[in-house]
Amino acid sequence: MGRFSSSLHDARYKRERVKPGRASVCRSKSNNSSTANMSTDMGMRGKIIFYEDRNFMGRSYECMSDCSDMYSYLSRCHSCRVESGCFMVYDRPNYMGNQYFMRRGEYADYMSMMGMSDCIRSCRMIPMYRGSYRMRIYERENFGGQMYEMMDDCDNIMDRYRMNNCMSCNVMDGHWLMYEQPHYRGRMMYMRPGEYRSFMNMGWSGMRFMSMRRIMDSWY
């Protein structure tokens, strides 16, 4: 499990090589960056540090994997720093609620920067992926209605496909972000490989996904 520290100075850390077959875990800070480009079968491992207060102040919690509930480590979180990789963060536990994409960088007051109304409560690491991208989007639930297969970004499904809604999808290859507005704006959802038969049944009722973008390895 992860550990937290009480000062910004403690943000120094040591990256440790993970033994084959062992799942990644949240790690505490130390001093060595020798595995900054460490890769696994799933791709480069990410690292994110959460802080209680704005401007990287207060207690901190460092994570190198998924975390379904941060409340056990930090009762609040108002800033974060992505040391490596890409993450989705959520304003509710268990990867629920509004989602926000974070890549390498510093977020001194992410609630103001990203328009969030609540603290981060869970996070999911997005593994680096190199290869082809393929996703089928469907007009209706359970893969019904119009279907189009995508292999690249689409900034407006209405303009490209004359499709005014997307209610289900099948992600065959790669990792994607789907947005409720054209041109990659509005609320977003992270889609990893798998079948998504009903966005409404997944708690996304009322959202219309109108644009899709690949999460590229150049973002890492």
C-alpha positions as MATLAB code, in Angstrom:
seq = 'MGRFSSSLHDARYKRERVKPGRASVCRSKSNNSSTANMSTDMGMRGKIIFYEDRNFMGRSYECMSDCSDMYSYLSRCHSCRVESGCFMVYDRPNYMGNQYFMRRGEYADYMSMMGMSDCIRSCRMIPMYRGSYRMRIYERENFGGQMYEMMDDCDNIMDRYRMNNCMSCNVMDGHWLMYEQPHYRGRMMYMRPGEYRSFMNMGWSGMRFMSMRRIMDSWY';
ca = [
       0.000    0.000    0.000;
       1.072    3.591   -0.342;
       2.378    5.869    2.341;
       2.094    9.598    2.827;
       4.610   12.194    3.983;
       4.248   15.524    5.722;
       6.238   17.976    3.614;
       7.019   19.025    0.075;
      10.666   18.138    0.669;
       9.606   14.506    1.025;
       8.528   14.461   -2.616;
      11.904   12.958   -3.461;
      11.521    9.315   -4.171;
      13.041    6.047   -5.269;
      11.602    4.039   -8.135;
      11.958    0.324   -7.621;
      11.931   -2.325  -10.304;
       8.885   -4.560  -10.067;
       9.528   -8.274  -10.160;
       7.818  -10.194  -12.985;
       4.357  -11.356  -12.065;
       3.947   -8.912   -9.173;
       1.220   -6.325   -9.404;
       2.264   -2.718   -9.070;
       1.500   -0.995   -5.782;
       1.518    2.535   -4.454;
       4.982    3.331   -3.150;
       6.530    5.725   -0.684;
       9.041    8.419   -1.570;
      12.837    8.098   -1.581;
      15.715    9.141   -3.869;
      16.520    7.208   -7.050;
      15.030    7.742  -10.538;
      16.879    4.898  -12.250;
      13.683    3.318  -13.550;
      12.031    6.446  -14.905;
      11.421    4.670  -18.194;
      10.508    1.325  -16.686;
       8.201   -0.721  -18.890;
       6.017   -3.743  -18.317;
       3.856   -5.816  -20.602;
       1.189   -3.121  -20.159;
       3.499   -0.237  -20.904;
       5.273    2.460  -18.952;
       4.354    2.799  -15.311;
       3.087    6.154  -14.196;
       3.614    8.069  -10.992;
       1.356   10.676   -9.446;
       1.678   12.529   -6.148;
      -1.387   13.990   -4.429;
      -1.233   16.805   -1.866;
      -3.736   17.857    0.761;
      -3.508   21.558    0.013;
      -3.011   23.834   -2.964;
       0.484   24.521   -4.283;
       1.784   21.081   -3.241;
       1.510   21.756    0.472;
       0.433   19.565    3.371;
       0.608   15.814    3.551;
       1.155   13.931    0.306;
       0.346   10.519   -1.088;
       2.292    8.937   -3.942;
       0.788    6.325   -6.237;
       2.133    4.184   -9.087;
      -1.020    2.176   -9.787;
      -4.793    2.331   -9.501;
      -6.260    3.589   -6.234;
      -9.978    2.975   -5.691;
     -10.346    5.153   -2.581;
      -7.859    7.806   -1.498;
      -9.717    8.771    1.664;
      -7.737    6.241    3.699;
      -4.550    8.178    2.854;
      -5.705   11.777    2.422;
      -8.961   13.222    3.726;
      -8.725   15.947    1.101;
      -6.711   16.643   -2.043;
      -6.291   20.029   -3.703;
      -3.152   19.727   -5.848;
      -1.157   17.012   -7.578;
       1.951   16.423   -9.629;
       2.185   13.811  -12.406;
       5.819   12.706  -12.446;
       5.374   10.248  -15.313;
       2.675    8.563  -17.331;
      -0.995    9.463  -17.720;
      -3.869    9.073  -15.269;
      -7.609    9.419  -15.068;
      -8.784   10.897  -11.784;
     -12.321   10.729  -10.407;
     -14.256   12.822   -7.908;
     -15.866    9.740   -6.343;
     -14.409    6.475   -4.997;
     -14.237    3.321   -7.118;
     -13.601    5.224  -10.359;
     -17.041    6.810  -10.353;
     -18.296   10.334  -10.887;
     -16.744   12.948  -13.137;
     -13.482   11.969  -14.814;
     -10.472   14.103  -15.672;
      -7.426   13.253  -17.757;
      -4.012   14.191  -16.381;
      -0.678   13.899  -18.134;
       2.833   14.787  -16.999;
       2.825   18.168  -15.305;
       2.005   20.148  -12.176;
      -1.527   20.965  -11.077;
      -1.100   23.490   -8.256;
      -4.853   24.022   -7.909;
      -6.511   21.497  -10.167;
     -10.022   22.296   -8.977;
      -9.758   25.802  -10.413;
      -7.672   24.749  -13.429;
     -10.060   21.987  -14.498;
     -13.350   23.307  -13.230;
     -13.780   20.488  -10.729;
     -16.343   20.903   -7.966;
     -14.993   18.209   -5.653;
     -11.704   16.653   -4.589;
     -10.078   13.677   -6.284;
     -11.233   10.478   -4.598;
      -9.817    7.753   -6.846;
      -7.387    7.429   -9.737;
      -6.556    4.982  -12.491;
      -3.240    4.663  -14.290;
      -3.460    4.536  -18.095;
      -0.818    2.154  -19.465;
       1.240    3.284  -22.417;
       0.126    1.618  -25.621;
       1.931    1.319  -28.934;
       0.043   -0.274  -31.778;
      -3.038    0.119  -33.922;
      -6.257    1.680  -32.648;
      -9.704    0.359  -33.401;
     -13.119    1.084  -31.929;
     -16.675    0.548  -33.125;
     -19.292    3.053  -32.044;
     -23.027    2.361  -32.137;
     -26.000    4.652  -32.269;
     -28.039    2.588  -29.798;
     -27.539    0.406  -26.768;
     -26.415   -3.224  -27.111;
     -24.589   -2.436  -30.347;
     -27.755   -1.458  -32.190;
     -28.466    1.120  -34.886;
     -25.790    2.688  -37.038;
     -22.264    1.371  -36.558;
     -18.969    2.932  -37.580;
     -15.463    1.648  -37.088;
     -12.847    4.182  -36.102;
      -9.075    3.927  -36.263;
      -8.168    7.564  -35.627;
      -9.443   10.645  -33.816;
     -12.849   12.077  -34.643;
     -13.619   15.627  -33.564;
     -17.308   15.452  -34.475;
     -19.280   12.257  -35.178;
     -22.202   14.283  -36.485;
     -20.097   15.916  -39.191;
     -18.209   12.762  -40.128;
     -20.893   10.091  -39.848;
     -24.187   12.029  -39.611;
     -24.586   10.295  -36.256;
     -26.250   12.366  -33.541;
     -25.731   10.012  -30.631;
     -23.524    7.161  -29.432;
     -25.014    4.786  -26.847;
     -22.582    1.844  -26.892;
     -19.155    0.920  -28.198;
     -16.643   -1.886  -28.533;
     -12.999   -0.921  -28.027;
     -10.880   -3.544  -29.770;
      -7.459   -1.885  -29.708;
      -5.893    0.983  -27.815;
      -7.074    3.390  -25.135;
      -9.454    6.240  -25.920;
     -11.074    9.348  -24.483;
     -14.687   10.100  -25.391;
     -16.141   13.590  -24.981;
     -19.720   14.782  -24.653;
     -19.145   17.730  -27.012;
     -17.487   18.061  -30.424;
     -13.835   19.100  -30.669;
     -12.852   17.218  -27.489;
     -14.709   19.446  -25.069;
     -16.973   18.907  -22.097;
     -17.084   15.948  -19.768;
     -15.018   12.946  -20.765;
     -14.855    9.197  -20.258;
     -11.859    6.883  -20.404;
     -12.383    3.781  -22.536;
      -9.961    0.865  -22.350;
     -10.353   -2.330  -24.422;
     -13.687   -3.985  -23.789;
     -17.382   -3.995  -24.630;
     -19.579   -1.147  -23.404;
     -23.126   -2.266  -24.153;
     -25.012    0.559  -22.470;
     -23.608    3.888  -21.348;
     -26.874    4.590  -19.525;
     -26.599    1.437  -17.431;
     -23.074    2.433  -16.512;
     -24.332    5.613  -14.870;
     -23.687    7.875  -17.851;
     -27.307    8.678  -18.643;
     -27.794   12.090  -20.161;
     -24.341   12.156  -21.753;
     -23.968   12.247  -25.524;
     -20.525   11.309  -26.756;
     -19.796   13.463  -29.779;
     -16.011   13.228  -30.234;
     -13.316   10.599  -29.598;
      -9.553   10.811  -29.260;
      -6.794    8.199  -28.980;
      -4.474    8.295  -25.969;
      -1.163    8.289  -27.803;
       2.238    7.166  -26.555;
       3.564   10.650  -27.437;
       1.519   12.010  -24.541;
       3.735   10.211  -22.009;
];
